[in-house]
Amino acid sequence: MSKPIIISLLLFFSSPMSAQSVKLGKYEFLANHVSLTSVKINGKAALRIVKDETIKGVDEPTFAKIVGADFKNGMIEVEVLSRLLSSAPEYARGFIGLAYRINSDNSAYESIYIRPTNGRAEDQVRRNHTIQYYAYPDWKFDRLRKEKPEQYESYADMQLDKWITIRIEVKDNVAKLFLDNKEQPSLYVNSPKDVIAKCGGIGLWVDIGTEGFFKGLKIIKID
């Protein structure tokens, strides 16, 4: 499969003390433990996001956060494309997705992301782990998988290096993930009881080993 053509790059690096910002359409994004790149792919504006390699943990607040967004219930939609970096470890899966209800200091939020390499893996267990919900900081994927198996992960057909439309619909403690405009959700989430729905920010999220691209962001609030 041919790769999208990247025409122009403008790279910004972030640190916990000095985040950089990039605009895409009507939204401005602040880097939080990621690098941001403004690019054009096949003539359309997109963001390239890569996790800061100094952040060794997984399911961490590694995202580009929208400036001024205040979201509790509603819909978030974006197109994503994921590749593996040349430096990606063996366990990299092309992790890419959305964070939402991010608090002011980025110390609590919810997230749904995908693992594109798992979608066509010749291993059913890996396929079952294609889509993931987690709630930071207490409910990362490993705790959910151990204490609440099968409740916060699901399968969907997908692959690397291909645009995927992800849409999250959120209402209080329920979240639904739709892929590529399908009628039925690929993941239905009832958040853990100690995760309280509050207004917060929205972020474009990646994890280790991912070169992530985002475009076509849409947000609709219903409260």
KOLNU-946446 format. One record per residue: residue number from 0; residue in three letters; x, y, z of N, C-alpha, C in turn. Coordinates in nm, 2 decimals. Example, Ala and Ser with C-alpha at 12.3 -4.5 7.8 and 13.67 -1.06 7.14 Angstrom:
0:ALA:1.32:-0.57:0.78:1.23:-0.45:0.78:1.32:-0.33:0.78;
1:SER:1.28:-0.22:0.71:1.37:-0.11:0.71:1.29:0.00:0.79;
//
This chain:
0:MET:0.09:-0.12:0.00:0.00:0.00:0.00:0.09:0.12:0.00;
1:SER:0.06:0.22:-0.09:0.15:0.34:-0.10:0.12:0.43:0.02;
2:LYS:0.22:0.50:0.07:0.21:0.59:0.18:0.16:0.72:0.14;
3:PRO:0.08:0.79:0.22:0.05:0.93:0.19:0.17:1.02:0.17;
4:ILE:0.16:1.12:0.08:0.28:1.20:0.06:0.27:1.32:0.16;
5:ILE:0.38:1.34:0.23:0.39:1.45:0.32:0.46:1.56:0.25;
6:ILE:0.40:1.68:0.23:0.46:1.79:0.15:0.54:1.88:0.24;
7:SER:0.49:1.92:0.35:0.57:2.02:0.43:0.56:1.98:0.58;
8:LEU:0.67:2.01:0.65:0.69:1.98:0.79:0.73:2.10:0.87;
9:LEU:0.67:2.11:0.99:0.72:2.22:1.08:0.71:2.15:1.22;
10:LEU:0.83:2.12:1.27:0.83:2.04:1.39:0.85:2.12:1.52;
11:PHE:0.77:2.09:1.62:0.78:2.15:1.75:0.80:2.04:1.85;
12:PHE:0.89:2.07:1.95:0.92:1.97:2.05:0.86:2.03:2.18;
13:SER:0.81:1.94:2.27:0.75:1.99:2.39:0.83:1.93:2.51;
14:SER:0.81:1.99:2.63:0.86:1.94:2.75:0.76:1.98:2.85;
15:PRO:0.76:1.91:2.97:0.66:1.95:3.08:0.66:2.09:3.11;
16:MET:0.77:2.16:3.09:0.78:2.30:3.14:0.75:2.40:3.03;
17:SER:0.76:2.36:2.90:0.74:2.46:2.79:0.67:2.39:2.67;
18:ALA:0.54:2.38:2.68:0.47:2.32:2.57:0.47:2.42:2.45;
19:GLN:0.46:2.36:2.33:0.45:2.43:2.20:0.31:2.41:2.15;
20:SER:0.27:2.51:2.06:0.13:2.50:2.01:0.14:2.50:1.85;
21:VAL:0.03:2.43:1.80:0.02:2.43:1.65:-0.13:2.45:1.62;
22:LYS:-0.17:2.52:1.52:-0.31:2.53:1.48:-0.34:2.44:1.37;
23:LEU:-0.46:2.38:1.37:-0.52:2.30:1.26:-0.66:2.35:1.25;
24:GLY:-0.69:2.41:1.13:-0.83:2.46:1.11:-0.86:2.57:1.22;
25:LYS:-0.97:2.55:1.29:-1.02:2.64:1.39:-0.96:2.61:1.53;
26:TYR:-0.89:2.50:1.54:-0.84:2.46:1.67:-0.69:2.48:1.69;
27:GLU:-0.65:2.52:1.81:-0.51:2.53:1.85:-0.48:2.42:1.95;
28:PHE:-0.36:2.36:1.93:-0.33:2.24:2.01:-0.20:2.27:2.09;
29:LEU:-0.20:2.23:2.22:-0.08:2.24:2.30:-0.02:2.10:2.32;
30:ALA:0.11:2.09:2.30:0.18:1.96:2.31:0.20:1.92:2.46;
31:ASN:0.16:1.80:2.49:0.19:1.75:2.63:0.26:1.62:2.62;
32:HIS:0.39:1.62:2.63:0.48:1.50:2.62:0.47:1.44:2.48;
33:VAL:0.45:1.53:2.38:0.46:1.48:2.24:0.53:1.59:2.16;
34:SER:0.57:1.55:2.04:0.61:1.65:1.94:0.50:1.67:1.84;
35:LEU:0.48:1.79:1.80:0.37:1.82:1.70:0.43:1.87:1.57;
36:THR:0.37:1.83:1.46:0.42:1.87:1.33:0.30:1.90:1.25;
37:SER:0.30:2.02:1.19:0.20:2.06:1.09:0.23:2.01:0.96;
38:VAL:0.15:1.93:0.89:0.18:1.87:0.77:0.07:1.89:0.67;
39:LYS:0.09:1.86:0.54:-0.01:1.84:0.44:0.01:1.70:0.38;
40:ILE:-0.10:1.63:0.38:-0.10:1.49:0.33:-0.20:1.49:0.21;
41:ASN:-0.15:1.46:0.09:-0.23:1.47:-0.03:-0.31:1.60:-0.04;
42:GLY:-0.25:1.71:0.00:-0.31:1.84:-0.01:-0.40:1.88:0.10;
43:LYS:-0.42:1.80:0.20:-0.50:1.83:0.31:-0.42:1.85:0.44;
44:ALA:-0.46:1.95:0.52:-0.39:1.97:0.65:-0.41:1.86:0.75;
45:ALA:-0.30:1.83:0.82:-0.31:1.73:0.92:-0.21:1.76:1.03;
46:LEU:-0.22:1.69:1.14:-0.12:1.70:1.25:-0.04:1.57:1.26;
47:ARG:0.09:1.57:1.27:0.17:1.46:1.29:0.21:1.46:1.44;
48:ILE:0.18:1.36:1.52:0.21:1.36:1.66:0.29:1.23:1.69;
49:VAL:0.40:1.25:1.77:0.49:1.15:1.82:0.51:1.16:1.97;
50:LYS:0.50:1.05:2.04:0.53:1.06:2.18:0.67:1.09:2.22;
51:ASP:0.69:1.17:2.32:0.82:1.20:2.38:0.88:1.08:2.42;
52:GLU:1.00:1.05:2.37:1.07:0.92:2.40:1.12:0.91:2.54;
53:THR:1.12:1.02:2.62:1.16:1.01:2.76:1.05:0.96:2.85;
54:ILE:0.92:0.96:2.80:0.81:0.90:2.88:0.80:0.75:2.85;
55:LYS:0.85:0.68:2.95:0.86:0.53:2.94:0.73:0.46:2.97;
56:GLY:0.64:0.51:3.05:0.52:0.44:3.09:0.42:0.44:2.97;
57:VAL:0.32:0.35:2.98:0.22:0.34:2.88:0.09:0.40:2.94;
58:ASP:-0.01:0.43:2.85:-0.13:0.49:2.89:-0.11:0.61:2.97;
59:GLU:-0.02:0.70:2.93:0.01:0.82:2.99:-0.05:0.94:2.92;
60:PRO:-0.05:1.06:2.98:-0.10:1.18:2.91:-0.01:1.23:2.80;
61:THR:0.00:1.16:2.69:0.08:1.19:2.58:-0.01:1.23:2.46;
62:PHE:-0.04:1.36:2.46:-0.14:1.40:2.36:-0.12:1.55:2.33;
63:ALA:-0.18:1.59:2.22:-0.19:1.73:2.18:-0.33:1.78:2.23;
64:LYS:-0.34:1.87:2.32:-0.46:1.91:2.38:-0.52:2.04:2.32;
65:ILE:-0.64:2.04:2.29:-0.71:2.16:2.23:-0.71:2.27:2.33;
66:VAL:-0.67:2.39:2.29:-0.68:2.50:2.37:-0.82:2.55:2.39;
67:GLY:-0.87:2.56:2.52:-1.00:2.62:2.55:-1.12:2.52:2.53;
68:ALA:-1.09:2.40:2.50:-1.21:2.30:2.49:-1.26:2.27:2.62;
69:ASP:-1.39:2.26:2.64:-1.46:2.22:2.76:-1.57:2.13:2.73;
70:PHE:-1.54:2.00:2.75:-1.63:1.89:2.70:-1.67:1.80:2.81;
71:LYS:-1.80:1.77:2.82:-1.85:1.66:2.91:-1.92:1.56:2.83;
72:ASN:-2.03:1.59:2.77:-2.11:1.50:2.69:-2.12:1.55:2.54;
73:GLY:-2.13:1.46:2.45:-2.14:1.49:2.31:-2.07:1.40:2.22;
74:MET:-2.01:1.45:2.11:-1.95:1.37:2.01:-1.82:1.43:1.97;
75:ILE:-1.72:1.34:1.95:-1.58:1.38:1.90:-1.55:1.29:1.79;
76:GLU:-1.52:1.34:1.67:-1.48:1.26:1.56:-1.35:1.31:1.50;
77:VAL:-1.27:1.22:1.45:-1.14:1.26:1.38:-1.10:1.14:1.30;
78:GLU:-1.03:1.17:1.19:-0.96:1.07:1.11:-0.82:1.05:1.15;
79:VAL:-0.78:0.92:1.17:-0.64:0.89:1.22:-0.57:0.80:1.12;
80:LEU:-0.44:0.81:1.12:-0.36:0.72:1.04:-0.24:0.69:1.12;
81:SER:-0.20:0.57:1.14:-0.10:0.53:1.23:0.01:0.45:1.15;
82:ARG:0.14:0.48:1.18:0.25:0.40:1.13:0.34:0.37:1.25;
83:LEU:0.43:0.27:1.23:0.53:0.24:1.33:0.66:0.32:1.30;
84:LEU:0.72:0.38:1.40:0.84:0.45:1.38:0.95:0.34:1.36;
85:SER:1.06:0.38:1.30:1.17:0.29:1.29:1.23:0.24:1.42;
86:SER:1.21:0.33:1.52:1.26:0.30:1.66:1.16:0.22:1.74;
87:ALA:1.05:0.19:1.69:0.94:0.13:1.77:0.98:-0.01:1.83;
88:PRO:0.95:-0.03:1.95:0.98:-0.16:2.02:0.89:-0.27:1.96;
89:GLU:0.92:-0.39:1.99:0.85:-0.51:1.94:0.70:-0.50:1.98;
90:TYR:0.68:-0.45:2.10:0.54:-0.45:2.15:0.46:-0.33:2.10;
91:ALA:0.51:-0.25:2.01:0.44:-0.13:1.96:0.32:-0.19:1.87;
92:ARG:0.21:-0.12:1.88:0.09:-0.16:1.80:0.03:-0.05:1.72;
93:GLY:0.10:0.06:1.71:0.04:0.17:1.63:-0.06:0.25:1.71;
94:PHE:-0.05:0.25:1.85:-0.15:0.31:1.94:-0.18:0.45:1.90;
95:ILE:-0.31:0.48:1.88:-0.36:0.61:1.84:-0.51:0.63:1.88;
96:GLY:-0.55:0.75:1.93:-0.68:0.77:1.97:-0.71:0.90:2.02;
97:LEU:-0.81:0.91:2.11:-0.86:1.04:2.17:-0.86:1.03:2.32;
98:ALA:-0.82:1.14:2.38:-0.84:1.16:2.53:-0.95:1.27:2.54;
99:TYR:-1.03:1.25:2.65:-1.14:1.35:2.67:-1.16:1.37:2.82;
100:ARG:-1.23:1.48:2.85:-1.26:1.52:2.99:-1.12:1.53:3.06;
101:ILE:-1.03:1.59:3.00:-0.89:1.61:3.06:-0.90:1.72:3.16;
102:ASN:-0.85:1.70:3.28:-0.86:1.81:3.38:-0.75:1.91:3.35;
103:SER:-0.75:2.02:3.43:-0.67:2.14:3.40:-0.52:2.11:3.40;
104:ASP:-0.47:2.02:3.48:-0.33:1.99:3.49:-0.29:1.86:3.42;
105:ASN:-0.38:1.80:3.34:-0.36:1.68:3.27:-0.34:1.56:3.35;
106:SER:-0.39:1.56:3.48:-0.36:1.45:3.57:-0.48:1.35:3.58;
107:ALA:-0.58:1.37:3.51:-0.70:1.28:3.50:-0.77:1.30:3.37;
108:TYR:-0.82:1.19:3.31:-0.89:1.20:3.19:-0.94:1.06:3.15;
109:GLU:-1.02:1.05:3.05:-1.06:0.92:2.99:-1.01:0.91:2.85;
110:SER:-0.99:0.79:2.79:-0.94:0.77:2.66:-0.99:0.65:2.60;
111:ILE:-1.01:0.65:2.47:-1.03:0.53:2.38:-0.93:0.54:2.27;
112:TYR:-0.86:0.43:2.25:-0.76:0.42:2.14:-0.77:0.29:2.07;
113:ILE:-0.70:0.28:1.96:-0.69:0.16:1.88:-0.55:0.11:1.87;
114:ARG:-0.54:-0.02:1.84:-0.41:-0.08:1.81:-0.42:-0.14:1.67;
115:PRO:-0.39:-0.07:1.57:-0.41:-0.11:1.43:-0.34:-0.24:1.39;
116:THR:-0.22:-0.27:1.45:-0.16:-0.39:1.41:-0.23:-0.52:1.46;
117:ASN:-0.32:-0.50:1.56:-0.39:-0.62:1.61:-0.51:-0.66:1.52;
118:GLY:-0.56:-0.57:1.44:-0.68:-0.59:1.36:-0.67:-0.71:1.27;
119:ARG:-0.55:-0.74:1.22:-0.54:-0.86:1.13:-0.43:-0.95:1.17;
120:ALA:-0.40:-0.95:1.30:-0.30:-1.04:1.36:-0.35:-1.18:1.35;
121:GLU:-0.25:-1.28:1.33:-0.29:-1.42:1.32:-0.28:-1.48:1.46;
122:ASP:-0.35:-1.41:1.55:-0.36:-1.45:1.69:-0.49:-1.39:1.75;
123:GLN:-0.58:-1.47:1.78:-0.71:-1.42:1.82:-0.71:-1.34:1.95;
124:VAL:-0.62:-1.37:2.04:-0.61:-1.29:2.16:-0.57:-1.15:2.13;
125:ARG:-0.47:-1.13:2.04:-0.43:-1.00:2.00:-0.55:-0.93:1.93;
126:ARG:-0.62:-1.00:1.85:-0.74:-0.94:1.78:-0.84:-0.89:1.88;
127:ASN:-0.86:-0.96:1.99:-0.95:-0.92:2.09:-0.91:-0.79:2.16;
128:HIS:-0.79:-0.75:2.14:-0.73:-0.63:2.21:-0.71:-0.52:2.11;
129:THR:-0.79:-0.51:2.00:-0.77:-0.41:1.90:-0.81:-0.27:1.95;
130:ILE:-0.92:-0.26:2.03:-0.97:-0.13:2.08:-0.96:-0.13:2.23;
131:GLN:-0.93:-0.01:2.29:-0.90:-0.01:2.43:-0.96:0.12:2.49;
132:TYR:-1.03:0.11:2.60:-1.07:0.22:2.69:-0.98:0.22:2.81;
133:TYR:-0.94:0.34:2.86:-0.88:0.35:2.99:-0.91:0.48:3.06;
134:ALA:-0.90:0.49:3.19:-0.92:0.61:3.26:-0.80:0.64:3.35;
135:TYR:-0.73:0.75:3.32:-0.61:0.79:3.38:-0.64:0.87:3.51;
136:PRO:-0.57:0.84:3.62:-0.45:0.76:3.63:-0.47:0.62:3.69;
137:ASP:-0.59:0.59:3.73:-0.61:0.46:3.81:-0.65:0.34:3.73;
138:TRP:-0.71:0.36:3.62:-0.76:0.25:3.54:-0.69:0.24:3.40;
139:LYS:-0.56:0.20:3.40:-0.49:0.18:3.28:-0.53:0.04:3.22;
140:PHE:-0.48:0.01:3.10:-0.53:-0.11:3.03:-0.49:-0.24:3.11;
141:ASP:-0.37:-0.24:3.18:-0.33:-0.36:3.24:-0.42:-0.40:3.37;
142:ARG:-0.46:-0.29:3.44:-0.55:-0.32:3.55:-0.69:-0.36:3.51;
143:LEU:-0.74:-0.29:3.40:-0.87:-0.32:3.35:-0.87:-0.47:3.30;
144:ARG:-0.76:-0.50:3.23:-0.76:-0.64:3.17:-0.75:-0.74:3.28;
145:LYS:-0.69:-0.71:3.39:-0.68:-0.81:3.50:-0.81:-0.82:3.59;
146:GLU:-0.86:-0.70:3.62:-0.97:-0.70:3.71:-1.11:-0.70:3.65;
147:LYS:-1.12:-0.65:3.52:-1.24:-0.65:3.45:-1.22:-0.70:3.31;
148:PRO:-1.18:-0.82:3.29:-1.15:-0.88:3.16:-1.27:-0.87:3.07;
149:GLU:-1.23:-0.83:2.94:-1.33:-0.83:2.83:-1.43:-0.71:2.83;
150:GLN:-1.43:-0.63:2.94:-1.52:-0.52:2.95:-1.48:-0.40:2.87;
151:TYR:-1.35:-0.37:2.86:-1.30:-0.25:2.81:-1.21:-0.26:2.69;
152:GLU:-1.22:-0.38:2.62:-1.15:-0.40:2.49:-1.24:-0.47:2.40;
153:SER:-1.21:-0.46:2.27:-1.29:-0.52:2.17:-1.21:-0.54:2.04;
154:TYR:-1.27:-0.61:1.94:-1.21:-0.64:1.81:-1.27:-0.55:1.71;
155:ALA:-1.19:-0.51:1.61:-1.25:-0.45:1.49:-1.14:-0.47:1.38;
156:ASP:-1.18:-0.48:1.26:-1.09:-0.50:1.14:-1.03:-0.36:1.12;
157:MET:-0.89:-0.36:1.11:-0.82:-0.23:1.08:-0.68:-0.27:1.05;
158:GLN:-0.60:-0.17:1.00:-0.46:-0.19:0.97:-0.38:-0.06:0.98;
159:LEU:-0.25:-0.08:0.98:-0.16:0.04:0.98:-0.17:0.11:0.85;
160:ASP:-0.13:0.24:0.85:-0.10:0.32:0.73:-0.23:0.33:0.64;
161:LYS:-0.34:0.34:0.71:-0.47:0.36:0.64:-0.55:0.46:0.73;
162:TRP:-0.62:0.55:0.66:-0.71:0.64:0.74:-0.83:0.57:0.80;
163:ILE:-0.85:0.59:0.92:-0.96:0.53:1.00:-1.04:0.65:1.06;
164:THR:-1.17:0.65:1.04:-1.25:0.75:1.11:-1.30:0.70:1.25;
165:ILE:-1.26:0.76:1.35:-1.31:0.72:1.49:-1.40:0.83:1.54;
166:ARG:-1.51:0.79:1.60:-1.61:0.88:1.66:-1.65:0.82:1.79;
167:ILE:-1.63:0.91:1.89:-1.67:0.88:2.03:-1.80:0.96:2.07;
168:GLU:-1.90:0.89:2.11:-2.02:0.95:2.16:-2.02:0.93:2.31;
169:VAL:-2.04:1.03:2.39:-2.03:1.02:2.54:-2.15:1.08:2.60;
170:LYS:-2.20:1.01:2.70:-2.31:1.06:2.78:-2.29:1.01:2.92;
171:ASP:-2.25:1.11:3.01:-2.22:1.07:3.15:-2.12:0.96:3.16;
172:ASN:-2.17:0.84:3.21:-2.07:0.74:3.23:-2.07:0.64:3.12;
173:VAL:-2.13:0.66:3.01:-2.14:0.57:2.89:-2.06:0.64:2.77;
174:ALA:-1.98:0.56:2.71:-1.91:0.60:2.59:-1.92:0.49:2.49;
175:LYS:-1.94:0.54:2.36:-1.95:0.44:2.25:-1.85:0.48:2.14;
176:LEU:-1.77:0.39:2.09:-1.68:0.41:1.98:-1.73:0.36:1.85;
177:PHE:-1.74:0.44:1.75:-1.78:0.40:1.62:-1.66:0.42:1.52;
178:LEU:-1.64:0.32:1.43:-1.54:0.32:1.34:-1.59:0.33:1.19;
179:ASP:-1.53:0.42:1.12:-1.56:0.44:0.98:-1.71:0.45:0.95;
180:ASN:-1.78:0.53:1.03:-1.92:0.57:1.01:-2.01:0.45:1.01;
181:LYS:-1.97:0.34:1.08:-2.07:0.23:1.09:-2.18:0.26:1.19;
182:GLU:-2.29:0.20:1.17:-2.41:0.23:1.25:-2.40:0.18:1.39;
183:GLN:-2.33:0.07:1.41:-2.32:0.01:1.54:-2.18:0.03:1.60;
184:PRO:-2.18:0.06:1.74:-2.05:0.08:1.80:-1.96:-0.04:1.80;
185:SER:-1.83:-0.02:1.79:-1.73:-0.13:1.80:-1.69:-0.15:1.95;
186:LEU:-1.72:-0.05:2.03:-1.69:-0.07:2.18:-1.80:0.01:2.25;
187:TYR:-1.86:-0.05:2.36:-1.96:0.01:2.44:-1.90:0.01:2.58;
188:VAL:-1.89:0.13:2.64:-1.82:0.14:2.77:-1.91:0.20:2.88;
189:ASN:-1.91:0.13:2.99:-1.96:0.19:3.11:-1.84:0.21:3.20;
190:SER:-1.81:0.34:3.22:-1.68:0.37:3.29:-1.68:0.31:3.43;
191:PRO:-1.56:0.28:3.49:-1.56:0.23:3.63:-1.63:0.33:3.72;
192:LYS:-1.69:0.27:3.83:-1.78:0.35:3.91:-1.71:0.47:3.98;
193:ASP:-1.58:0.46:4.00:-1.51:0.57:4.07:-1.46:0.68:3.97;
194:VAL:-1.49:0.66:3.84:-1.46:0.77:3.74:-1.58:0.86:3.72;
195:ILE:-1.57:0.98:3.77:-1.68:1.07:3.77:-1.68:1.16:3.64;
196:ALA:-1.79:1.17:3.57:-1.79:1.25:3.45:-1.79:1.40:3.48;
197:LYS:-1.69:1.46:3.43:-1.67:1.61:3.46:-1.63:1.68:3.32;
198:CYS:-1.66:1.80:3.31:-1.61:1.88:3.20:-1.46:1.88:3.19;
199:GLY:-1.40:1.88:3.08:-1.26:1.88:3.06:-1.22:1.90:2.92;
200:GLY:-1.09:1.89:2.90:-1.03:1.91:2.76:-1.04:1.79:2.67;
201:ILE:-1.00:1.81:2.55:-0.99:1.70:2.45:-0.85:1.70:2.39;
202:GLY:-0.80:1.58:2.37:-0.66:1.56:2.32:-0.65:1.46:2.21;
203:LEU:-0.56:1.47:2.12:-0.53:1.38:2.02:-0.41:1.29:2.08;
204:TRP:-0.43:1.16:2.09:-0.34:1.08:2.18:-0.27:0.98:2.10;
205:VAL:-0.14:0.96:2.13:-0.06:0.85:2.08:0.02:0.79:2.19;
206:ASP:0.08:0.67:2.16:0.17:0.61:2.26:0.29:0.56:2.19;
207:ILE:0.37:0.48:2.26:0.51:0.45:2.22:0.51:0.38:2.08;
208:GLY:0.61:0.43:2.00:0.64:0.37:1.87:0.55:0.41:1.76;
209:THR:0.45:0.51:1.79:0.36:0.55:1.69:0.40:0.68:1.62;
210:GLU:0.39:0.68:1.49:0.38:0.81:1.41:0.24:0.83:1.37;
211:GLY:0.17:0.92:1.44:0.03:0.94:1.43:-0.01:1.06:1.35;
212:PHE:-0.11:1.05:1.26:-0.16:1.16:1.18:-0.31:1.18:1.21;
213:PHE:-0.35:1.30:1.22:-0.49:1.34:1.26:-0.54:1.45:1.16;
214:LYS:-0.66:1.43:1.12:-0.73:1.54:1.04:-0.88:1.53:1.06;
215:GLY:-0.95:1.64:1.01:-1.09:1.63:1.01:-1.16:1.63:1.14;
216:LEU:-1.10:1.70:1.24:-1.16:1.69:1.38:-1.30:1.77:1.38;
217:LYS:-1.39:1.70:1.45:-1.53:1.76:1.47:-1.57:1.74:1.61;
218:ILE:-1.62:1.84:1.67:-1.67:1.83:1.81:-1.81:1.88:1.82;
219:ILE:-1.90:1.81:1.88:-2.04:1.85:1.91:-2.07:1.83:2.06;
220:LYS:-2.10:1.94:2.13:-2.13:1.93:2.27:-2.28:1.92:2.29;
221:ILE:-2.33:1.84:2.38:-2.48:1.83:2.40:-2.52:1.88:2.54;
222:ASP:-2.43:1.94:2.62:-2.47:1.99:2.75:-2.40:2.13:2.77;
//
